[in-house]
Amino acid sequence: MKISVIIPVMNEVENLKALLPLFQNGNQNSSLEVIIVDGGSNDGTKQEVLAAGFTFIESDIQSRAVQMNLGAKIAKGDILYFVHADVRILKTFFDDIKSCLDDGFQAGCFAYNFDSTNKMLQINSWFTEFNGVLSGGGDQTLFIKRNTFWELGGFDDKYCLMEDFDLVRRIKKKYSFKVIPNRILVSARKYEKNSWLRVQLANLTLIVFFHLKVSPIKLKKTYSKLLK
């Protein structure tokens, strides 16, 4: 089994300095490839990626859905693993994913903790262990069999937000989906720039609008107005 890790970025060089070495600790072999898809960074991202020995490609469009689809098109792995730059994956991610797929699941994600001691965020992170309507967000690092990904059409690139929830919704309609309880670490920077309540209200608004099939452009405009 080979896993292709796909990381969409835009001016994330500082996060990449912490994230990329995690893929070099025992898993840098023929069973793993790491592809960084850049949306137009000007902070030295390309140099950092190439120095680490990973694949760097540029997207003409700055959009996570477009960037991740672009990475998936050149991926050689049997499994696609989509990771945000501000997430810190587990050392056991390779074996965790393999075990999940060996159990018959077509796709899945990880539970997570925030890199914060805030009590409200600890409550938030507790819920990520459950496979419900809110599971499968990008912070949970989605993995999926490559053939299944393309059978479902990949990410819908008209979504400039919620592209991950859209894909997971389509996965769950047809296939089994697993939330691995082992917890990755997720940045709390969005909550640090805004209040906990403000982010919660913004997320709730986005989820409701998404299920009401509000247009992706309106979703993005609404979210941008609600958060810094």
N, C-alpha and C positions, 0 to 999 in steps of 0.2 A: 504494500500500500504506500502510495506517495501522497503527501499533503502539500497543496499550494496555498501559502499564506498570502492574502491580498490585503494591502493596507492603503486606503485612500488618504491623501494628505493635502494640506494647504498651509504652508508656513508652520510646520510642526517639528522643526529640526531639534529643539530641546527635548521634546518627548521621544523622538526617534533615538536620541543618544542613550536614553534609558531603556527603550523597548527593544531595539535591534539586537543588543548583546544577549537577550534572553533566548533568541533563536540560535545562538552559537554555543550554548551550554549543553553539549551532548547530543543535540539533534541536527547539527549541521552536517548532513550526509546526503546520500543519493535518495533518501526517502522524504526529503523536504526541500522546498524552494520558497523563497520569499520575494514577493513582487510588490514594489511600492509604486503607486500610481499617483502622480503629482498633478495638481490642478492649476499650476502657475506660481509656485513658490519663488520667493526672492530672498530667502534667508539661509541659503547654503544647504538646503535639503538634498539636492542632487549629489553634492560632494560627500555628504555624510553617508548616504546610501551606498555610493560606489566604493567608498573607503571600507565599508563593512563587507563588501563583496556580494551584495545582493542586486537584484534586477531593478532598474529604474526606468519607468516609461512616463511619458508626458501625455496628458489629455488636453485637447483643445477646449474642452468644456469643464468648468469647475462645478461639479455635481457629484456627490457620492455615488449615486446610482450609475451614472455614466462611467465614472472612474472604476468602480468595482466590476462592471460588465467588461470594460476594456482589459482589466487585469485577468478576468476569467477567460477571455478569448485566447490569451497567450499561455495560460496555465497548462502545465503538463501533468499535474497531479490527478489522481482518481478522486480526491477530496478537495473541496475548496473551503478555506477557512478565512472568514472576513473579520479583520481586527482593526479597531480604531487606534490611532497613534497614542492616545492618552490612557490606554488600558495597559495593565501589566498582566501578562498571561502566566499560567502555571508552568513549572518545570515539567509537570506530568501531562501537559496538554496532548501530546502525540498519543500516548498510551490511553488517555481518557477517551479521546475521540475514537481510536481504533476499537476499544472495548464497547463503546456505545453502538458503533456500526456493526460489529460482530454480533451484537444482540438483536439485530434486525431492524434498527432504526435507519431511516433515510437521511435524517437531518437532526440537528439539535443545537444547543447553546449551553452556556455556563451560568450558574448563579454568581453573584458578586457581592463584594463589600466595597464601600467607599474608602478612600484614603483620608478619612476624617473621623474624629471621635464624637461628632455631633450625634446626639441621641436620636433625633428625628431621622437622620440619614441611616442610622443603624436599623431603625424600624423599616425604612424603605427597602434596605438591602435584604432584610429577612424575607420579604415577599417575592424576591427574584428566584427563590428556590421552587416556586410552584408553577406548574404548566397551565396558565390560564390565559385569558384574553389579552393580558398586558405583557405576556412573556414573548421573548424573541426580539427585543429591541437591540439596536446596534451595539450598545455597551456590553451586551451579553455574548458577543463574539459568535456569530452564526457559523456553523459548519454544515456542509451538505455534499452529498455525492455529486460529482460533476455532471453525470448523465441526467440526474434528477433536476439539477439546476437548469440545464438547457431545455429539458423537456417542458419545464414550467415557464420557459421564456426568459429566465434570468430576472434581474431587477427591472421594474418598469421605470424607464428613464424619464418619464414625465413627472415622476415624484422627485421634488427637490427637498422634501422631508418625508418621513414615514415610509421610505422605500423598503426598509427592513420589515416593518409590520405588514406591509402589503404582501411581500414574498412569503413570510411565515404564515399568513392567513391562507395563501394558496397552497402551501405545503401541507398544512393541517387538514385541508379539505380532501386530500388524496392519500397522504402518507402518515406514518407514525413519526412523532417528534418528541425528543427527549431533552429535559433540562438537567444537565449534570450538576449535582449538588456541590461539587468541589468549587470553591469560590476564587474567582479572579479578582483583581483590584482595579477599581474604576476611579477616575479623577472626580473630585467634588467641585471643580473650578466653576461650573455653571451655578452651583448653589452659593459659592463664595462671592460671585459677582452680583447675585440677586439674593433675595431672602428665600428661605425654605418654602414659605407659603406662596410666594410669587411663582416659583418654579412649579410647584404642585398645581396651581391654578392654570398655568400655561400648558402643562402636560395634559391635564384633564380636558381643557378646551380643545387641544389638538386631537386627543383620542375621540372625543364626541364628534368633532367635525369630520374626522377620518371615517368614522362609521356612518355618518350621514352623507358620505361621498361628496363632500365639499371639494372643489378643485384644488389640485396640488399648489397652484400659484397662490390661491387665497390662504391655504394652510401656512405657507411660508411667510406671507405678509402678516398674518395674524400673530404668528409666533415671534416674528421680529419686533412687532410692536409691544408684545408682552414682556419680553426679556431683553436685557442689555447684551 
